[in-house]
Amino acid sequence: MADVEKNIVVADSSSLPTSAPEKPQPDDEDIYIDPEKERKLLWKCDIYLTSLLTLSFLSAYLDRSNIGNAAVAGMLPDLGMTSQDLANAVLMFYVTYVPFELPGSLLVKKIRPSRLLPTFMLGWSLACLGTGFIKTVPQFYVTRLLIGIFESGMYPALAITLTTFYTPKEQARRFAYLYVSVGLSGGFGGLFAYALLKLDGVRGIAGWRWLFIVEGIISVCIAFLLWLGMPDNYDNAKFLSEEDKALMRLRTIKHDRYMRLNETFDKKEVFKAFKDKKLWLSALIQFLGDVLSFGISTFLPSLVKSFKFDSVLTQLLTVPIYFWAVFFYITISFWSDRIQKRAIFMIPGGLAVAVGPRHIRLNYVWMLNSHAGYFKRATAIGINMTVGNCAGLVIGQIFKNTTSEGRYLEGEATSLGCGLACSVLITVLFMYKRKQNSIRDALSLEERQRWIDEGRAGDGHPDFRYIL
């Protein structure tokens, strides 16, 4: 097999393999892939796959974060809610979101992503739609619990899907597109809220209720689009031609020597992830970064309104902040992929908290690049996201109180501290990975072979190098 697949030139489509190999071949250095054909292939994946996933992620964050817009638009007095009730509602989402995240990431391989993801999305969309008709605080809590359950498996499934189409060196840019939707959800959320509040009183329905109803209907429509267009993998992707699929197989051989090991479920791979110290350090960075990010995304309308603006103007004033964050994050992600560096962008991002939350998103890509083997990576995704999203259990409590001047001093101070701590921990993780690369660079041929004989595979393989 190896002799057949060496020196393959993609320019001649007749030489492309017609079936995927069982495992990536070890002598992949001689495979040539036409850069122009690969560029067109990636463009096609970006247009069809990444744009669809980004749209889904945008919908998820709109439905998740519109609670902040509704809170300043009259929801609290209409439901008889206190600031503590609002904090509890924010908490309720994460009560179900956090524990279901790891199982959700492992389910992707068992259940087809093309059916699992649309089901998740339809579930939270209907829960969001139903929020527009609630009458009591307990009913509101129930909708938040349901949204948390259905959204929990969404991001891990999206992440794993992207890693099957893109190589590690291409992933930061594609995850940037996903996280752009987080920023856009804040910007568009403010614009939607501004527009929908104009419907206040239409058909006897309050403006904040229209916010949930309209966004819920939009999400239901996107869920059906996802059902029609979501592939399980590149072999059954409708938007790829047979030549495209053959090229994807070549990319698998050439680039994925480590990333696709152990495709069948192996509990040893799961335990390997749990015992990996760099994963837990990454998860702590994610937690601290998410305290900063979630606090801003959830309570920004309240923070802006504390400057004595009215509810409608408050929604508009949140928009520029998110669009600036989107522009900055796209720039950093493209640059990060170009020079294949992560930490040098993340450390300043933790310090510059005005744009820091978007920089911390690179931590997720960095984590994905650092774990090889399907189920080890899937477990790492689940752990990283579960620990990170525990920040949601915190933010509702640190932003519930204000000073006599109306400032959220406790929440702001905690967020600043988290940004500083992120920078310190990212530096530690960078030094650890650099040391591991140096150890592998210094291995003799005999030592390298001994590592292989000991069964070190995936990111433990002597030829694996961490992106720094």
C-alpha positions in Angstrom: 0.0 0.0 0.0 2.8 2.4 0.9 4.6 1.8 -2.4 1.4 2.5 -4.3 0.7 5.8 -2.5 4.1 7.3 -2.6 4.8 10.1 -5.1 1.2 10.7 -5.8 0.5 13.9 -7.8 -2.9 15.4 -7.4 -2.8 17.2 -10.7 -3.6 13.9 -12.4 -7.0 13.0 -11.0 -6.7 9.4 -12.3 -4.0 8.7 -9.8 -6.1 9.6 -6.8 -7.0 6.8 -4.4 -10.6 5.7 -4.7 -11.0 4.4 -1.2 -9.8 5.5 2.2 -6.9 3.6 3.8 -7.5 1.9 7.1 -4.7 4.0 8.7 -2.6 6.9 7.6 0.7 5.6 6.2 4.0 6.3 8.0 5.9 7.2 4.8 3.7 10.1 3.8 6.4 12.7 3.1 6.6 11.8 -0.7 2.9 12.5 -1.3 2.5 15.6 -3.4 -0.8 17.6 -3.3 -1.4 20.3 -5.9 -1.6 23.6 -3.9 -4.2 25.1 -6.3 -6.5 22.0 -6.1 -6.1 22.0 -2.3 -6.9 25.8 -2.1 -10.1 25.2 -4.1 -11.1 22.3 -1.9 -10.6 24.3 1.3 -12.6 27.2 -0.2 -15.4 24.8 -1.0 -15.4 23.4 2.6 -15.4 27.0 3.9 -18.3 28.0 1.8 -20.5 25.0 2.4 -19.5 23.4 5.7 -17.9 26.1 7.9 -20.5 28.7 6.9 -23.3 26.3 7.9 -21.7 25.4 11.2 -21.0 29.1 11.9 -24.6 30.0 11.3 -25.6 27.2 13.7 -23.2 28.5 16.3 -24.4 32.1 15.8 -28.0 30.9 16.5 -26.9 29.0 19.6 -25.3 32.1 21.1 -28.2 34.3 20.2 -30.6 32.0 22.0 -28.3 31.7 24.9 -27.3 35.3 25.5 -30.6 37.1 24.7 -31.4 36.9 28.4 -29.2 39.9 28.9 -31.1 42.0 26.3 -34.4 40.8 27.6 -33.4 41.7 31.2 -33.0 45.4 30.3 -36.1 45.4 28.1 -38.8 44.9 30.8 -38.6 41.1 31.5 -37.8 41.4 35.2 -40.8 43.5 36.2 -43.2 41.6 33.9 -42.3 38.3 35.5 -41.8 39.8 39.0 -38.1 38.8 38.9 -35.4 40.1 41.3 -31.7 40.5 40.5 -31.2 37.3 42.3 -33.8 35.5 40.2 -31.9 36.7 37.1 -28.6 35.4 38.5 -30.3 32.1 39.2 -31.7 31.9 35.6 -28.2 32.4 34.2 -27.0 29.7 36.6 -29.7 27.3 35.5 -28.5 27.2 31.9 -25.1 25.9 33.1 -26.5 23.4 35.6 -27.5 21.2 32.7 -25.0 22.5 30.1 -21.9 21.5 32.0 -22.6 17.9 33.0 -24.0 16.9 29.6 -21.0 18.3 27.6 -18.6 15.4 27.9 -21.1 12.7 27.1 -22.2 14.9 24.1 -18.7 15.0 22.7 -18.4 11.2 22.9 -21.8 10.6 21.4 -20.7 12.2 18.1 -18.9 9.0 17.0 -21.8 6.8 18.0 -24.6 8.9 16.5 -24.4 10.5 13.1 -23.5 14.2 13.4 -25.9 14.9 10.5 -28.8 13.8 12.8 -27.4 14.6 16.2 -26.7 18.2 15.6 -30.0 19.2 14.0 -31.8 17.4 16.9 -29.9 19.4 19.4 -30.6 22.6 17.6 -34.3 22.0 17.1 -34.6 21.2 20.9 -33.0 24.5 22.1 -34.8 26.5 19.3 -38.2 25.3 20.5 -37.2 26.0 24.2 -36.2 29.6 23.2 -39.5 30.0 21.3 -41.4 28.8 24.3 -39.7 31.4 26.5 -41.7 34.1 24.7 -44.9 32.7 26.3 -43.8 32.0 29.9 -45.8 33.5 32.8 -43.8 32.7 35.9 -40.1 32.6 37.1 -40.1 28.8 37.6 -41.3 28.4 33.9 -38.3 30.6 32.9 -36.0 28.4 34.9 -37.3 25.3 33.1 -36.6 26.8 29.6 -33.1 27.7 30.7 -32.5 24.1 31.8 -33.8 22.8 28.5 -31.6 25.1 26.4 -28.6 24.0 28.5 -29.3 20.3 27.8 -29.7 20.7 24.1 -26.8 23.1 23.6 -24.4 21.1 25.6 -23.3 18.7 22.9 -23.4 21.3 20.1 -19.9 22.8 20.3 -18.0 19.6 20.9 -19.8 18.0 17.9 -19.0 21.1 15.7 -15.4 21.0 16.8 -14.9 17.3 16.1 -16.5 17.7 12.7 -14.2 20.5 11.7 -11.1 18.5 12.7 -12.1 15.8 10.3 -12.1 18.2 7.4 -9.2 20.5 8.3 -5.6 19.8 9.4 -4.2 21.3 12.7 -2.4 24.0 10.8 -5.7 25.1 9.2 -7.9 25.0 12.2 -7.3 28.3 14.0 -8.8 30.2 11.0 -11.9 27.9 10.9 -12.5 28.1 14.6 -12.1 31.8 14.2 -15.1 31.7 11.9 -17.1 29.9 14.7 -16.0 32.3 17.3 -16.7 35.2 15.1 -20.4 34.1 15.4 -20.0 34.6 19.2 -19.1 38.2 18.7 -21.7 38.7 16.0 -24.3 37.2 18.3 -23.7 40.0 20.6 -23.7 42.6 17.9 -26.7 41.2 16.0 -28.4 40.5 19.4 -28.2 44.2 20.2 -29.5 45.1 16.7 -32.3 42.5 16.9 -33.3 43.7 20.4 -33.4 47.3 19.1 -35.6 46.4 16.2 -37.8 43.9 18.1 -38.4 46.2 21.0 -40.3 48.4 18.5 -42.9 45.6 18.4 -43.6 46.2 22.1 -47.4 45.9 22.5 -48.1 44.5 19.0 -50.8 41.8 19.4 -50.6 42.5 23.1 -47.1 40.9 23.4 -44.3 42.7 25.1 -41.1 43.6 23.2 -38.9 41.2 25.2 -41.2 38.3 24.4 -40.9 39.1 20.7 -37.2 38.8 21.1 -37.4 35.2 22.2 -40.2 34.3 19.7 -38.5 35.7 16.6 -35.1 34.3 17.4 -36.6 31.0 18.2 -38.3 30.8 14.9 -35.1 31.7 13.0 -33.3 29.0 14.9 -35.9 26.4 14.0 -35.4 27.3 10.3 -31.6 27.0 10.6 -32.1 23.5 12.3 -33.8 22.3 9.1 -31.0 23.7 7.0 -28.6 21.8 9.2 -30.6 18.6 8.7 -30.4 18.9 5.0 -26.8 19.9 4.6 -24.8 18.5 7.5 -22.3 15.7 6.5 -21.1 13.0 8.8 -17.6 13.1 7.2 -16.0 14.0 3.9 -17.0 10.7 2.3 -20.7 11.5 2.4 -20.4 15.3 2.0 -22.8 16.2 -0.8 -20.9 19.4 -1.7 -17.7 17.4 -2.5 -17.1 15.7 -5.9 -15.5 12.3 -6.1 -12.2 14.0 -7.0 -12.6 16.3 -3.9 -13.1 13.2 -1.7 -10.1 11.5 -3.1 -8.1 14.6 -2.4 -9.4 14.6 1.2 -8.1 11.1 1.6 -4.7 12.1 0.4 -4.7 14.9 3.0 -5.6 12.3 5.6 -2.6 10.3 4.7 -0.2 13.2 4.4 -1.3 15.3 7.5 -3.0 13.0 10.0 -0.4 10.5 11.0 -1.3 11.2 14.7 -4.7 12.8 14.7 -6.8 9.8 13.5 -5.3 7.0 15.6 -7.7 4.7 17.4 -10.9 5.5 15.5 -12.8 2.7 17.3 -13.8 3.4 20.9 -11.0 2.6 23.4 -11.5 3.5 27.0 -7.7 3.7 27.4 -7.8 6.8 25.2 -10.4 8.3 27.4 -8.4 7.6 30.6 -5.2 8.9 28.8 -6.9 12.3 28.4 -8.0 12.4 32.1 -4.4 11.8 33.1 -2.9 14.4 30.8 -1.6 17.3 32.9 -1.5 19.8 30.0 -5.2 19.2 29.4 -6.1 20.3 32.9 -3.9 23.3 32.7 -5.7 24.2 29.4 -9.1 23.6 31.1 -8.2 26.0 33.9 -7.1 28.7 31.4 -10.5 28.1 29.6 -12.4 28.5 32.9 -10.7 31.8 33.8 -11.1 33.1 30.2 -14.8 32.1 30.2 -15.4 34.0 33.4 -14.2 37.0 31.6 -16.0 36.2 28.3 -19.3 35.0 29.7 -19.6 37.9 32.1 -19.2 40.4 29.2 -21.5 38.6 26.8 -24.3 38.0 29.4 -24.3 41.2 31.4 -23.0 43.8 28.9 -26.4 45.3 28.3 -26.8 45.8 32.1 -23.3 47.2 32.3 -24.1 49.7 29.5 -27.4 50.6 31.0 -25.7 51.4 34.4 -24.5 54.6 32.6 -28.1 55.8 32.7 -29.0 55.1 29.0 -32.5 54.0 28.2 -33.3 50.4 27.2 -33.5 51.0 23.4 -30.2 53.0 23.2 -28.5 50.5 25.5 -29.1 47.7 22.9 -27.5 49.9 20.1 -24.5 50.8 22.2 -23.5 47.2 22.8 -23.1 46.6 19.0 -19.7 48.4 18.3 -18.0 46.5 21.1 -18.8 43.1 19.6 -17.9 44.1 16.0 -14.5 45.4 17.2 -13.9 42.1 19.0 -14.8 40.2 15.8 -12.4 42.2 13.7 -9.6 41.8 16.1 -10.1 38.1 16.6 -10.3 37.3 12.9 -7.0 39.2 12.4 -5.3 37.4 15.2 -6.5 34.0 14.1 -5.3 34.4 10.5 -2.0 35.6 11.8 -1.7 32.8 14.2 -2.3 30.2 11.5 0.1 31.9 9.2 3.0 31.8 11.6 1.9 28.7 13.5 2.0 30.3 16.9 -0.7 30.5 19.6 0.8 31.6 23.0 2.3 34.9 21.8 -1.2 36.1 20.9 -3.0 34.6 23.9 -0.7 36.1 26.6 -1.2 39.7 25.6 -4.9 39.0 25.1 -5.3 38.0 28.7 -3.7 41.3 29.7 -5.6 43.5 27.3 -9.0 42.5 28.7 -10.8 44.9 26.4 -10.2 42.4 23.7 -9.0 39.6 25.8 -12.0 37.3 25.8 -11.7 36.8 22.0 -8.0 36.0 22.3 -8.6 33.4 24.9 -10.7 31.5 22.3 -7.3 30.5 20.7 -6.8 28.3 23.8 -9.5 26.0 22.4 -7.7 25.6 19.1 -4.4 25.2 20.9 -5.9 22.4 23.0 -7.2 20.6 19.9 -3.8 20.9 18.2 -2.2 19.2 21.3 -4.2 16.0 21.5 -4.1 13.2 19.0 -6.2 10.1 18.6 -9.9 10.5 17.9 -11.3 9.6 21.4 -8.5 11.2 23.3 -9.2 14.4 21.4 -13.0 14.0 21.8 -12.5 13.5 25.6 -10.2 16.5 25.8 -12.8 18.6 24.0 -15.4 17.5 26.6 -13.2 18.1 29.6 -11.9 21.5 28.4 -15.4 22.7 27.6 -17.0 21.3 30.8 -14.4 22.9 33.1 -14.5 26.1 31.0 -18.3 26.4 31.1 -18.3 26.0 34.9 -17.6 29.8 34.6 -21.3 30.1 33.9 -21.9 28.9 37.5 -19.9 31.9 38.7 -20.8 34.8 36.6 -24.4 35.1 37.7 -23.3 35.5 41.3 -20.4 37.9 40.8 -22.5 40.3 38.6 -25.7 40.3 40.8 -24.7 43.2 43.1 -23.9 46.8 42.2 -22.3 49.7 44.2 -24.3 52.7 45.2 -23.2 54.4 41.9 -24.6 51.4 39.9 -21.2 49.9 39.0 -20.6 46.1 38.9 -17.4 46.4 40.9 -17.3 42.8 42.1 -17.8 41.4 38.6 -15.4 43.8 36.9 -12.6 43.2 39.5 -13.0 39.4 39.3 -12.9 39.5 35.5 -9.7 41.6 35.5 -8.1 39.2 37.9 -9.1 36.2 35.7 -7.5 37.9 32.7 -4.2 38.4 34.5 -4.2 34.8 35.8 -4.9 33.5 32.2 -1.7 35.2 31.0 0.4 33.6 33.7 -1.0 30.1 33.1 -0.7 30.4 29.3 3.0 31.2 29.9 3.4 28.1 32.0 1.7 25.9 29.4 3.8 27.4 26.6 7.0 26.6 28.6 5.8 23.0 29.2 5.1 22.3 25.6 8.3 23.9 24.4 10.2 21.7 26.8 8.4 18.6 25.5 9.4 19.6 21.9 13.0 20.0 23.0 13.1 16.6 24.6 11.8 15.0 21.4 14.2 17.0 19.2 17.1 15.7 21.3 16.1 12.0 21.0 18.7 9.7 19.4 17.5 7.1 16.8 17.7 4.4 19.5 15.7 6.4 22.0 13.1 7.3 19.3 12.6 3.6 18.5 12.4 2.8 22.2 9.5 5.3 22.6 7.7 3.7 19.6 8.3 0.1 21.0 6.8 1.3 24.3 3.6 2.0 22.4 3.8 5.8 22.6 1.3 7.0 20.0 -0.8 10.0 19.2 0.6 13.2 20.9 3.0 10.9 22.8 4.7 9.8 19.6 8.4 10.9 19.3 7.7 12.7 16.0 4.7 14.7 17.3 5.5 18.4 17.9 3.3 20.8 19.7 2.3 24.1 18.0 3.5 26.8 20.3 
